[in-house]
Every structure is written in C-alpha cells, then in structure tokens.
C-alpha cells in the first residue's frame, strides 16, 4: 500500500498553484502521490498543472461543484493509500514537512490521527509576518483523543483538514466524506466525524504547513443565509455527538451560543428588511427551543459575558 495521498482541491488558482506544488516536489521524502482536483477552473490552472511532468502528480477535472465535492473525489481516488493529507491550493508545505510526517507515522506506530502545528503568513501594518500556531496552547505530546474531542466540541480552532494525517482505513470503514452543500465548516465537521471514529492520536509540535492568510477566505463574506448555515452546522454536530456521553452536552451548547451570537449580529446588516430580520430571529428562537436551551443554560454556559448578555437579551426580547 502507498503511504501518503495528498489531495489538493483547486479553483482558479493560477496565482498560487505553482508555489504549492513546488513546495511538495522539493520534499526529500517521496512515497506520496498528489491528486489535484480541478473544480472547473476558468483561468489557466489546468494549463499550469498539466504542463508539469512529475510522476507524483495526478490531475483530475470536474465541473464546478465546490471544495467538498473536490475533496470527496480525491478520497475516492486515494482509496489504496494508507494516509490522507489535505493541502489548499493557495497554501504550501514547509521544508522537511513530509520527512517529519513519515517519521511521525513510524514513531506513532501508525496512529489513526496525526496532528501538527502550522505557520500563518499574514500582513500586519503593510508588512508580511509569520506566526507559529497551535490548535490548542494546552496540547502536549501526551494529548489524548478524549481531550481533542472536547476541544473540537467546544471550538472550531484548528478545524481545517490541512496540517494533519488521516488514516485512510478510518475514512473508508466509516464512509466519511465532506458535506457538499455547506459553504464553510464542512472541513470542521469532517474532522469531528473522523475523531469520533478514530481510536488514537499522535501530536507532533512542529509546523509543517504554511497557511496563506494574505487574502480573505470564505468566512469573510456577508451571508444573508448565515442563520440557516449556522443551524445546519450545529445540528450536524449534535448528531455526531449523539452517541457519546452526556459530558459533551455543555461544550456543544456553549459553542452553539457563541455561533448563534455571530448569526444574530449578522442580522444588523442593512441588506435585511425588517420582515426578513423578524423571520430570521424566529428561526433562532425555534432552534434554541429545539435544543432545550433556556436562560439558565445561557447564564451557566462556558462563554464570555458578552455572548451571555447578548443571547439572554435576545431570548428576553430586549434586542431591537
């Protein structure tokens, strides 16, 4: 069995894809195959990728269907590989990344889930900077799967699929895939699905991934349907954790309240009519009732005072 399949979804990424692929080709470790899934690009992405002659690179084209469908195609193509690694087309691997990953596979006795740190490349006051990042500052090399599950039940930090190695056996055995109709957090939900089915974890405190934060991502956009998206994401989370112990309930509800406050703040946008705003608020109230959340739950929740105050005022009908 081949060791690592690297899945790269790409749409109109002519400005970035060469740097991304070059960062992989320069790795000294070579037991990998890249599946580049072109999601219906209309720029020169296809010409750039198909002009590269490299035995590790496989190009596949699909009609534009979104990043989740692209990643799912990659998973289908990579069934014979032991581990899956995801990279976004505008990001890159740091020097020595695959060598580090291969050593971790061996050191971990082929753990189901191998987690790494990453570098974020940002622009601050007109200057580029590199910031070292961890999913959770409290994580150590002794991290347990239970502590990771609790972290991800409560937070979306580190919820992207990149910077990780997924044992393919878990993905295929449980039929895991990305939800196609979500514009964001589909990767976070995939990670949740995976860790709830995986048995063990290995954490390597090394930054092997370069995350390009020079431009805005999907979450930076104003969305008129944010309340519907928010409710779908939170419903999926509760379904995923439905078979687990009750101890996750408080964590899930706290995260739900924080995400609800964001969706409510989104309603302040002038694009909403008064009637639309009213309908969206009614959706939110029904959603809170569905999950049996009352004022007392908000007050007791593990959220900051601003979230507690804002959601409590909303539930009491005190927000305009």
TORKOL-4160 file (C-alpha; in steps of 0.2 Angstrom, whole numbers, padded with zeros to 4 digits, m for minus):
320
<pt num="1" X="0000" Y="0000" Z="0000"/>
<pt num="2" X="0006" Y="0018" Z="m0004"/>
<pt num="3" X="0009" Y="0028" Z="0011"/>
<pt num="4" X="0003" Y="0046" Z="0008"/>
<pt num="5" X="m0010" Y="0053" Z="m0004"/>
<pt num="6" X="m0010" Y="0072" Z="m0005"/>
<pt num="7" X="m0027" Y="0079" Z="m0010"/>
<pt num="8" X="m0027" Y="0097" Z="m0017"/>
<pt num="9" X="m0044" Y="0105" Z="m0022"/>
<pt num="10" X="m0042" Y="0120" Z="m0033"/>
<pt num="11" X="m0052" Y="0133" Z="m0042"/>
<pt num="12" X="m0045" Y="0147" Z="m0052"/>
<pt num="13" X="m0028" Y="0146" Z="m0043"/>
<pt num="14" X="m0016" Y="0151" Z="m0056"/>
<pt num="15" X="m0008" Y="0163" Z="m0045"/>
<pt num="16" X="m0004" Y="0150" Z="m0031"/>
<pt num="17" X="m0003" Y="0133" Z="m0038"/>
<pt num="18" X="0015" Y="0133" Z="m0044"/>
<pt num="19" X="0021" Y="0138" Z="m0027"/>
<pt num="20" X="0010" Y="0125" Z="m0018"/>
<pt num="21" X="0016" Y="0110" Z="m0030"/>
<pt num="22" X="0034" Y="0116" Z="m0029"/>
<pt num="23" X="0034" Y="0115" Z="m0010"/>
<pt num="24" X="0029" Y="0097" Z="m0011"/>
<pt num="25" X="0041" Y="0092" Z="m0026"/>
<pt num="26" X="0056" Y="0099" Z="m0015"/>
<pt num="27" X="0052" Y="0087" Z="m0001"/>
<pt num="28" X="0066" Y="0074" Z="0001"/>
<pt num="29" X="0053" Y="0060" Z="0006"/>
<pt num="30" X="0045" Y="0053" Z="m0010"/>
<pt num="31" X="0032" Y="0040" Z="m0005"/>
<pt num="32" X="0017" Y="0051" Z="m0010"/>
<pt num="33" X="0005" Y="0054" Z="m0024"/>
<pt num="34" X="m0003" Y="0071" Z="m0027"/>
<pt num="35" X="m0021" Y="0071" Z="m0033"/>
<pt num="36" X="m0025" Y="0089" Z="m0039"/>
<pt num="37" X="m0044" Y="0091" Z="m0042"/>
<pt num="38" X="m0048" Y="0105" Z="m0053"/>
<pt num="39" X="m0065" Y="0111" Z="m0048"/>
<pt num="40" X="m0070" Y="0118" Z="m0065"/>
<pt num="41" X="m0057" Y="0132" Z="m0066"/>
<pt num="42" X="m0059" Y="0145" Z="m0080"/>
<pt num="43" X="m0042" Y="0153" Z="m0079"/>
<pt num="44" X="m0025" Y="0145" Z="m0083"/>
<pt num="45" X="m0025" Y="0132" Z="m0069"/>
<pt num="46" X="m0027" Y="0117" Z="m0080"/>
<pt num="47" X="m0013" Y="0123" Z="m0092"/>
<pt num="48" X="m0001" Y="0126" Z="m0077"/>
<pt num="49" X="m0004" Y="0109" Z="m0069"/>
<pt num="50" X="m0005" Y="0098" Z="m0084"/>
<pt num="51" X="0011" Y="0106" Z="m0091"/>
<pt num="52" X="0021" Y="0099" Z="m0076"/>
<pt num="53" X="0029" Y="0082" Z="m0079"/>
<pt num="54" X="0031" Y="0074" Z="m0062"/>
<pt num="55" X="0027" Y="0056" Z="m0058"/>
<pt num="56" X="0019" Y="0060" Z="m0041"/>
<pt num="57" X="0006" Y="0072" Z="m0049"/>
<pt num="58" X="m0011" Y="0066" Z="m0055"/>
<pt num="59" X="m0023" Y="0079" Z="m0062"/>
<pt num="60" X="m0042" Y="0077" Z="m0062"/>
<pt num="61" X="m0055" Y="0089" Z="m0069"/>
<pt num="62" X="m0073" Y="0091" Z="m0063"/>
<pt num="63" X="m0087" Y="0103" Z="m0067"/>
<pt num="64" X="m0088" Y="0116" Z="m0054"/>
<pt num="65" X="m0096" Y="0109" Z="m0038"/>
<pt num="66" X="m0087" Y="0116" Z="m0023"/>
<pt num="67" X="m0072" Y="0111" Z="m0012"/>
<pt num="68" X="m0081" Y="0097" Z="m0003"/>
<pt num="69" X="m0085" Y="0088" Z="m0019"/>
<pt num="70" X="m0067" Y="0090" Z="m0025"/>
<pt num="71" X="m0060" Y="0083" Z="m0009"/>
<pt num="72" X="m0073" Y="0069" Z="m0010"/>
<pt num="73" X="m0067" Y="0065" Z="m0027"/>
<pt num="74" X="m0049" Y="0065" Z="m0020"/>
<pt num="75" X="m0054" Y="0052" Z="m0006"/>
<pt num="76" X="m0062" Y="0041" Z="m0019"/>
<pt num="77" X="m0046" Y="0041" Z="m0030"/>
<pt num="78" X="m0035" Y="0038" Z="m0015"/>
<pt num="79" X="m0043" Y="0023" Z="m0008"/>
<pt num="80" X="m0027" Y="0012" Z="m0009"/>
<pt num="81" X="m0016" Y="0024" Z="0001"/>
<pt num="82" X="m0013" Y="0022" Z="0020"/>
<pt num="83" X="m0014" Y="0041" Z="0025"/>
<pt num="84" X="m0023" Y="0056" Z="0018"/>
<pt num="85" X="m0015" Y="0073" Z="0018"/>
<pt num="86" X="m0025" Y="0089" Z="0013"/>
<pt num="87" X="m0017" Y="0105" Z="0006"/>
<pt num="88" X="m0026" Y="0120" Z="m0001"/>
<pt num="89" X="m0020" Y="0126" Z="m0017"/>
<pt num="90" X="m0015" Y="0143" Z="m0011"/>
<pt num="91" X="m0005" Y="0136" Z="0004"/>
<pt num="92" X="0011" Y="0126" Z="0004"/>
<pt num="93" X="0021" Y="0113" Z="0014"/>
<pt num="94" X="0036" Y="0119" Z="0024"/>
<pt num="95" X="0053" Y="0112" Z="0021"/>
<pt num="96" X="0055" Y="0095" Z="0028"/>
<pt num="97" X="0036" Y="0093" Z="0031"/>
<pt num="98" X="0034" Y="0076" Z="0023"/>
<pt num="99" X="0050" Y="0069" Z="0031"/>
<pt num="100" X="0043" Y="0074" Z="0048"/>
<pt num="101" X="0026" Y="0067" Z="0044"/>
<pt num="102" X="0034" Y="0050" Z="0039"/>
<pt num="103" X="0044" Y="0049" Z="0055"/>
<pt num="104" X="0028" Y="0053" Z="0065"/>
<pt num="105" X="0019" Y="0038" Z="0056"/>
<pt num="106" X="0033" Y="0027" Z="0062"/>
<pt num="107" X="0035" Y="0034" Z="0079"/>
<pt num="108" X="0016" Y="0033" Z="0082"/>
<pt num="109" X="0015" Y="0015" Z="0077"/>
<pt num="110" X="0004" Y="0021" Z="0063"/>
<pt num="111" X="m0009" Y="0031" Z="0074"/>
<pt num="112" X="m0026" Y="0035" Z="0066"/>
<pt num="113" X="m0024" Y="0053" Z="0068"/>
<pt num="114" X="m0008" Y="0063" Z="0067"/>
<pt num="115" X="m0009" Y="0081" Z="0071"/>
<pt num="116" X="0004" Y="0095" Z="0068"/>
<pt num="117" X="0006" Y="0114" Z="0071"/>
<pt num="118" X="0007" Y="0127" Z="0057"/>
<pt num="119" X="0013" Y="0144" Z="0052"/>
<pt num="120" X="0001" Y="0158" Z="0047"/>
<pt num="121" X="0008" Y="0170" Z="0034"/>
<pt num="122" X="m0001" Y="0187" Z="0037"/>
<pt num="123" X="0001" Y="0205" Z="0033"/>
<pt num="124" X="0002" Y="0217" Z="0048"/>
<pt num="125" X="0004" Y="0236" Z="0045"/>
<pt num="126" X="0009" Y="0233" Z="0027"/>
<pt num="127" X="0022" Y="0220" Z="0032"/>
<pt num="128" X="0022" Y="0202" Z="0030"/>
<pt num="129" X="0024" Y="0191" Z="0045"/>
<pt num="130" X="0025" Y="0173" Z="0050"/>
<pt num="131" X="0015" Y="0167" Z="0066"/>
<pt num="132" X="0018" Y="0150" Z="0073"/>
<pt num="133" X="0001" Y="0142" Z="0078"/>
<pt num="134" X="m0006" Y="0128" Z="0088"/>
<pt num="135" X="m0024" Y="0121" Z="0088"/>
<pt num="136" X="m0024" Y="0122" Z="0107"/>
<pt num="137" X="m0009" Y="0130" Z="0118"/>
<pt num="138" X="m0013" Y="0117" Z="0131"/>
<pt num="139" X="m0009" Y="0102" Z="0120"/>
<pt num="140" X="0006" Y="0092" Z="0123"/>
<pt num="141" X="0014" Y="0077" Z="0116"/>
<pt num="142" X="0004" Y="0067" Z="0129"/>
<pt num="143" X="m0013" Y="0073" Z="0121"/>
<pt num="144" X="m0027" Y="0060" Z="0122"/>
<pt num="145" X="m0041" Y="0058" Z="0109"/>
<pt num="146" X="m0053" Y="0062" Z="0123"/>
<pt num="147" X="m0045" Y="0079" Z="0126"/>
<pt num="148" X="m0045" Y="0083" Z="0107"/>
<pt num="149" X="m0064" Y="0078" Z="0106"/>
<pt num="150" X="m0068" Y="0090" Z="0120"/>
<pt num="151" X="m0058" Y="0104" Z="0111"/>
<pt num="152" X="m0067" Y="0102" Z="0095"/>
<pt num="153" X="m0084" Y="0100" Z="0103"/>
<pt num="154" X="m0081" Y="0117" Z="0110"/>
<pt num="155" X="m0071" Y="0126" Z="0097"/>
<pt num="156" X="m0068" Y="0127" Z="0078"/>
<pt num="157" X="m0050" Y="0132" Z="0081"/>
<pt num="158" X="m0039" Y="0120" Z="0070"/>
<pt num="159" X="m0054" Y="0113" Z="0062"/>
<pt num="160" X="m0047" Y="0113" Z="0045"/>
<pt num="161" X="m0041" Y="0097" Z="0036"/>
<pt num="162" X="m0024" Y="0103" Z="0032"/>
<pt num="163" X="m0009" Y="0101" Z="0044"/>
<pt num="164" X="m0015" Y="0083" Z="0048"/>
<pt num="165" X="m0013" Y="0065" Z="0043"/>
<pt num="166" X="m0029" Y="0054" Z="0042"/>
<pt num="167" X="m0028" Y="0036" Z="0042"/>
<pt num="168" X="m0037" Y="0031" Z="0027"/>
<pt num="169" X="m0044" Y="0015" Z="0035"/>
<pt num="170" X="m0055" Y="0025" Z="0046"/>
<pt num="171" X="m0062" Y="0036" Z="0032"/>
<pt num="172" X="m0066" Y="0021" Z="0021"/>
<pt num="173" X="m0073" Y="0010" Z="0035"/>
<pt num="174" X="m0085" Y="0023" Z="0041"/>
<pt num="175" X="m0089" Y="0030" Z="0024"/>
<pt num="176" X="m0083" Y="0048" Z="0030"/>
<pt num="177" X="m0084" Y="0062" Z="0017"/>
<pt num="178" X="m0086" Y="0081" Z="0016"/>
<pt num="179" X="m0104" Y="0088" Z="0016"/>
<pt num="180" X="m0107" Y="0095" Z="m0001"/>
<pt num="181" X="m0119" Y="0109" Z="0002"/>
<pt num="182" X="m0110" Y="0119" Z="0016"/>
<pt num="183" X="m0100" Y="0134" Z="0011"/>
<pt num="184" X="m0089" Y="0133" Z="0026"/>
<pt num="185" X="m0086" Y="0122" Z="0042"/>
<pt num="186" X="m0088" Y="0107" Z="0031"/>
<pt num="187" X="m0070" Y="0103" Z="0035"/>
<pt num="188" X="m0073" Y="0106" Z="0053"/>
<pt num="189" X="m0087" Y="0093" Z="0053"/>
<pt num="190" X="m0077" Y="0081" Z="0043"/>
<pt num="191" X="m0063" Y="0082" Z="0057"/>
<pt num="192" X="m0077" Y="0079" Z="0070"/>
<pt num="193" X="m0083" Y="0064" Z="0061"/>
<pt num="194" X="m0066" Y="0057" Z="0059"/>
<pt num="195" X="m0060" Y="0059" Z="0078"/>
<pt num="196" X="m0076" Y="0052" Z="0084"/>
<pt num="197" X="m0072" Y="0036" Z="0075"/>
<pt num="198" X="m0053" Y="0036" Z="0077"/>
<pt num="199" X="m0045" Y="0027" Z="0091"/>
<pt num="200" X="m0029" Y="0035" Z="0094"/>
<pt num="201" X="m0019" Y="0051" Z="0091"/>
<pt num="202" X="m0001" Y="0057" Z="0089"/>
<pt num="203" X="0003" Y="0075" Z="0091"/>
<pt num="204" X="0020" Y="0082" Z="0084"/>
<pt num="205" X="0023" Y="0100" Z="0089"/>
<pt num="206" X="0031" Y="0105" Z="0073"/>
<pt num="207" X="0024" Y="0117" Z="0060"/>
<pt num="208" X="0024" Y="0108" Z="0044"/>
<pt num="209" X="0011" Y="0118" Z="0034"/>
<pt num="210" X="0011" Y="0136" Z="0028"/>
<pt num="211" X="m0006" Y="0144" Z="0029"/>
<pt num="212" X="m0008" Y="0159" Z="0017"/>
<pt num="213" X="m0018" Y="0172" Z="0026"/>
<pt num="214" X="m0014" Y="0186" Z="0014"/>
<pt num="215" X="m0031" Y="0186" Z="0006"/>
<pt num="216" X="m0049" Y="0184" Z="0014"/>
<pt num="217" X="m0057" Y="0167" Z="0014"/>
<pt num="218" X="m0075" Y="0161" Z="0013"/>
<pt num="219" X="m0079" Y="0166" Z="0031"/>
<pt num="220" X="m0075" Y="0184" Z="0027"/>
<pt num="221" X="m0091" Y="0186" Z="0016"/>
<pt num="222" X="m0108" Y="0193" Z="0022"/>
<pt num="223" X="m0121" Y="0180" Z="0020"/>
<pt num="224" X="m0139" Y="0183" Z="0021"/>
<pt num="225" X="m0142" Y="0164" Z="0024"/>
<pt num="226" X="m0130" Y="0163" Z="0039"/>
<pt num="227" X="m0143" Y="0158" Z="0051"/>
<pt num="228" X="m0148" Y="0143" Z="0040"/>
<pt num="229" X="m0130" Y="0138" Z="0038"/>
<pt num="230" X="m0127" Y="0140" Z="0057"/>
<pt num="231" X="m0141" Y="0129" Z="0061"/>
<pt num="232" X="m0136" Y="0116" Z="0049"/>
<pt num="233" X="m0118" Y="0115" Z="0056"/>
<pt num="234" X="m0124" Y="0115" Z="0074"/>
<pt num="235" X="m0137" Y="0101" Z="0070"/>
<pt num="236" X="m0124" Y="0091" Z="0062"/>
<pt num="237" X="m0113" Y="0092" Z="0077"/>
<pt num="238" X="m0127" Y="0087" Z="0089"/>
<pt num="239" X="m0130" Y="0072" Z="0078"/>
<pt num="240" X="m0112" Y="0067" Z="0078"/>
<pt num="241" X="m0110" Y="0068" Z="0096"/>
<pt num="242" X="m0127" Y="0060" Z="0100"/>
<pt num="243" X="m0120" Y="0043" Z="0104"/>
<pt num="244" X="m0107" Y="0050" Z="0116"/>
<pt num="245" X="m0108" Y="0053" Z="0134"/>
<pt num="246" X="m0118" Y="0067" Z="0142"/>
<pt num="247" X="m0102" Y="0076" Z="0146"/>
<pt num="248" X="m0101" Y="0084" Z="0129"/>
<pt num="249" X="m0118" Y="0092" Z="0130"/>
<pt num="250" X="m0112" Y="0108" Z="0140"/>
<pt num="251" X="m0097" Y="0110" Z="0127"/>
<pt num="252" X="m0109" Y="0109" Z="0112"/>
<pt num="253" X="m0121" Y="0121" Z="0119"/>
<pt num="254" X="m0108" Y="0134" Z="0124"/>
<pt num="255" X="m0101" Y="0133" Z="0106"/>
<pt num="256" X="m0119" Y="0134" Z="0099"/>
<pt num="257" X="m0122" Y="0150" Z="0109"/>
<pt num="258" X="m0106" Y="0158" Z="0103"/>
<pt num="259" X="m0111" Y="0154" Z="0085"/>
<pt num="260" X="m0129" Y="0160" Z="0087"/>
<pt num="261" X="m0122" Y="0177" Z="0093"/>
<pt num="262" X="m0112" Y="0179" Z="0077"/>
<pt num="263" X="m0128" Y="0174" Z="0067"/>
<pt num="264" X="m0138" Y="0187" Z="0076"/>
<pt num="265" X="m0125" Y="0201" Z="0074"/>
<pt num="266" X="m0125" Y="0197" Z="0055"/>
<pt num="267" X="m0144" Y="0202" Z="0055"/>
<pt num="268" X="m0138" Y="0220" Z="0058"/>
<pt num="269" X="m0133" Y="0221" Z="0040"/>
<pt num="270" X="m0144" Y="0234" Z="0031"/>
<pt num="271" X="m0147" Y="0221" Z="0017"/>
<pt num="272" X="m0161" Y="0213" Z="0028"/>
<pt num="273" X="m0178" Y="0221" Z="0028"/>
<pt num="274" X="m0187" Y="0222" Z="0045"/>
<pt num="275" X="m0198" Y="0207" Z="0039"/>
<pt num="276" X="m0183" Y="0196" Z="0035"/>
<pt num="277" X="m0175" Y="0201" Z="0051"/>
<pt num="278" X="m0190" Y="0195" Z="0061"/>
<pt num="279" X="m0191" Y="0179" Z="0052"/>
<pt num="280" X="m0173" Y="0175" Z="0055"/>
<pt num="281" X="m0175" Y="0179" Z="0073"/>
<pt num="282" X="m0190" Y="0167" Z="0074"/>
<pt num="283" X="m0179" Y="0154" Z="0067"/>
<pt num="284" X="m0166" Y="0157" Z="0080"/>
<pt num="285" X="m0179" Y="0155" Z="0094"/>
<pt num="286" X="m0186" Y="0139" Z="0087"/>
<pt num="287" X="m0168" Y="0132" Z="0086"/>
<pt num="288" X="m0165" Y="0136" Z="0104"/>
<pt num="289" X="m0181" Y="0128" Z="0109"/>
<pt num="290" X="m0176" Y="0113" Z="0099"/>
<pt num="291" X="m0160" Y="0111" Z="0109"/>
<pt num="292" X="m0169" Y="0114" Z="0125"/>
<pt num="293" X="m0159" Y="0130" Z="0129"/>
<pt num="294" X="m0166" Y="0141" Z="0142"/>
<pt num="295" X="m0160" Y="0157" Z="0150"/>
<pt num="296" X="m0152" Y="0147" Z="0164"/>
<pt num="297" X="m0142" Y="0137" Z="0152"/>
<pt num="298" X="m0135" Y="0153" Z="0144"/>
<pt num="299" X="m0130" Y="0160" Z="0161"/>
<pt num="300" X="m0121" Y="0144" Z="0166"/>
<pt num="301" X="m0113" Y="0142" Z="0149"/>
<pt num="302" X="m0094" Y="0142" Z="0147"/>
<pt num="303" X="m0095" Y="0158" Z="0136"/>
<pt num="304" X="m0089" Y="0175" Z="0138"/>
<pt num="305" X="m0100" Y="0188" Z="0147"/>
<pt num="306" X="m0104" Y="0197" Z="0130"/>
<pt num="307" X="m0111" Y="0182" Z="0122"/>
<pt num="308" X="m0121" Y="0178" Z="0138"/>
<pt num="309" X="m0128" Y="0195" Z="0139"/>
<pt num="310" X="m0132" Y="0196" Z="0120"/>
<pt num="311" X="m0141" Y="0180" Z="0119"/>
<pt num="312" X="m0150" Y="0182" Z="0135"/>
<pt num="313" X="m0156" Y="0199" Z="0129"/>
<pt num="314" X="m0162" Y="0191" Z="0113"/>
<pt num="315" X="m0171" Y="0177" Z="0122"/>
<pt num="316" X="m0180" Y="0190" Z="0133"/>
<pt num="317" X="m0185" Y="0200" Z="0118"/>
<pt num="318" X="m0174" Y="0215" Z="0123"/>
<pt num="319" X="m0165" Y="0217" Z="0106"/>
<pt num="320" X="m0171" Y="0228" Z="0093"/>
